Amino acid sequence: MEFILPVIIGVLVLLIVIVGIYLVSTYNGLVRLNVRVDEAWSDITVQLKRRADLIPNLIEAVKGYAAHEKQVFENVTAARAETVNAKTPAEAGAAENHMQQALKSIFAVAEAYPQLQANQNFLQLQGELVDTEDKIQASRRFYNGGVRELNTKIKVFPNTLFVRSLGFTEREFFEVDEPSAIAEPPKVQF
């Protein structure tokens, strides 16, 4: 009898320590994943801003050759503003659809002007834009991977029983309404 009480207390202390280690480990893991998702979202916004900064230069390069294509330029400008003002992945996804359509139309206009297609400034801008589109795609994949890990860790048992009370919530994926709109970057053939 003398040994049973200390053994029971020892087992209880050990269980409390194990549960404590599990809770701390889970909390720290969720914090790391949350920061990784925030970082990935920041990477996306940086690339979207970079693309938005290239758009006015691209418009100016094309404008001189195709001044009568006013609607195309207005659509590109509106899509740029929508992209810059997007705050959530859902808003960014919708803006992404509009931007892809606008870029396709401006490149379609450019195809009609052989002099523009030979313009070094236009070619350089087009190259930078394609590079930026690739970076946006990579950033989006990294973000969605981080969201997948975070959401999975939040939803698995037994985490699902307590992590929401610690302030962790699932994050939304960066998806677009029309996947075909961004299936591939706008193609320009000279």
C-alpha positions in Angstrom: 0.0 0.0 0.0 2.8 2.3 0.8 4.1 2.1 -2.8 0.7 2.5 -4.6 0.1 6.2 -3.7 3.5 7.4 -5.0 3.1 5.3 -8.2 -0.3 6.8 -8.8 1.0 10.3 -8.2 4.0 9.6 -10.4 1.8 8.3 -13.2 -0.5 11.3 -12.9 2.5 13.7 -13.0 3.8 11.8 -16.0 0.5 12.1 -17.8 0.3 15.8 -17.1 3.8 16.3 -18.4 3.0 14.3 -21.6 -0.2 16.3 -22.2 1.6 19.5 -21.5 4.4 18.7 -23.9 1.7 17.7 -26.5 -0.2 21.0 -26.1 3.0 23.1 -26.3 4.2 21.2 -29.3 0.8 21.5 -31.0 0.5 25.2 -30.2 4.0 26.0 -31.5 3.5 23.9 -34.6 0.3 25.9 -35.4 2.1 29.2 -34.8 4.8 28.2 -37.2 2.3 27.1 -39.8 0.3 30.3 -39.4 3.4 32.4 -39.8 4.4 30.4 -42.9 0.9 31.0 -44.4 1.2 34.7 -43.7 4.6 34.8 -45.3 3.3 33.0 -48.4 0.4 35.4 -48.7 2.9 38.3 -48.4 4.9 36.7 -51.3 1.8 36.6 -53.4 0.9 40.2 -52.7 4.5 41.3 -53.6 4.3 39.5 -56.9 0.8 40.9 -57.7 2.1 44.4 -56.9 5.2 43.8 -59.1 2.9 42.8 -62.0 0.6 45.8 -61.3 3.6 48.0 -61.5 4.5 46.6 -64.9 1.1 47.1 -66.3 1.2 50.9 -66.8 4.5 50.6 -68.6 3.1 47.9 -70.8 0.0 50.0 -71.5 2.2 53.0 -72.5 4.2 50.9 -74.8 1.1 49.6 -76.6 -0.8 52.9 -76.5 1.5 54.6 -78.9 0.7 52.0 -81.5 -2.9 51.3 -80.8 -4.4 54.5 -79.5 -7.9 53.6 -80.8 -8.1 50.5 -78.5 -9.3 52.6 -75.5 -11.6 49.9 -74.0 -8.7 47.4 -73.8 -6.6 49.9 -71.9 -9.5 50.8 -69.6 -10.1 47.1 -68.9 -6.4 46.5 -68.1 -6.4 49.5 -65.8 -9.5 48.4 -63.9 -8.1 44.8 -63.6 -4.9 46.3 -62.2 -6.8 48.3 -59.6 -8.8 45.3 -58.6 -5.6 43.3 -58.1 -3.9 46.0 -56.1 -6.9 46.4 -53.8 -7.5 42.6 -53.2 -7.1 41.8 -49.5 -8.2 38.2 -49.2 -7.4 35.1 -51.3 -11.0 35.1 -52.6 -10.7 38.7 -53.7 -7.3 38.0 -55.2 -8.7 35.0 -57.1 -11.5 37.1 -58.6 -9.0 39.8 -59.5 -6.8 37.2 -61.1 -9.5 36.2 -63.5 -10.0 39.7 -64.6 -6.3 40.4 -64.9 -5.7 37.4 -67.1 -8.6 38.3 -69.4 -7.3 41.9 -69.6 -3.7 40.8 -70.4 -4.9 38.4 -73.1 -6.7 41.3 -74.8 -3.7 43.7 -74.6 -1.5 41.0 -76.1 -4.1 40.4 -78.8 -3.9 44.1 -79.7 -0.1 43.9 -79.7 -0.2 41.0 -82.2 -1.9 43.3 -84.7 1.0 45.7 -84.7 4.3 44.3 -86.1 6.2 47.4 -85.2 5.2 47.0 -81.6 6.2 43.4 -81.6 9.8 44.5 -82.6 9.9 47.2 -80.0 12.6 46.4 -77.4 10.8 48.1 -74.6 7.7 46.1 -75.2 9.7 42.9 -75.5 11.4 43.5 -72.2 8.2 44.3 -70.5 6.6 41.2 -71.9 9.5 39.1 -70.7 9.3 40.6 -67.2 5.5 40.0 -67.1 5.9 36.4 -68.1 8.6 36.0 -65.3 6.3 37.6 -62.8 3.4 35.4 -63.8 5.6 32.4 -63.2 6.5 33.8 -59.7 2.8 34.4 -58.9 2.0 30.8 -59.8 4.9 29.5 -57.6 3.9 31.7 -54.7 0.3 30.6 -55.0 1.4 26.9 -54.8 3.5 27.7 -51.8 0.7 29.5 -50.1 -1.9 26.8 -50.8 0.5 24.2 -49.5 0.9 26.1 -46.3 -2.8 26.5 -46.0 -3.3 22.8 -46.5 -0.8 21.9 -43.7 -2.4 24.4 -41.3 -6.0 23.4 -42.1 -5.0 19.7 -41.7 -3.4 20.3 -38.3 -6.4 22.2 -37.1 -8.9 19.5 -38.3 -7.1 16.4 -37.1 -8.2 14.7 -33.8 -7.6 15.6 -31.0 -6.4 19.0 -32.1 -9.9 19.8 -33.4 -11.2 19.7 -29.9 -9.2 22.6 -28.6 -7.2 24.6 -31.2 -10.0 26.9 -32.2 -10.3 28.0 -28.6 -6.6 29.0 -28.8 -7.5 31.4 -31.7 -6.5 29.3 -34.7 -8.9 29.1 -37.6 -8.7 27.5 -41.0 -7.5 29.7 -43.8 -8.9 29.9 -47.3 -7.1 28.7 -50.3 -6.1 31.0 -53.1 -8.4 29.8 -55.8 -9.8 31.4 -58.9 -13.4 31.3 -60.1 -12.4 30.2 -63.6 -9.4 28.0 -63.4 -9.1 28.0 -67.2 -8.5 31.8 -67.1 -5.1 31.1 -65.4 -4.3 27.7 -66.6 -1.4 29.1 -68.4 0.1 32.6 -68.7 -1.0 34.7 -71.7 0.8 33.6 -74.8 2.3 36.1 -77.1 3.8 34.9 -80.3 6.0 37.3 -82.4 
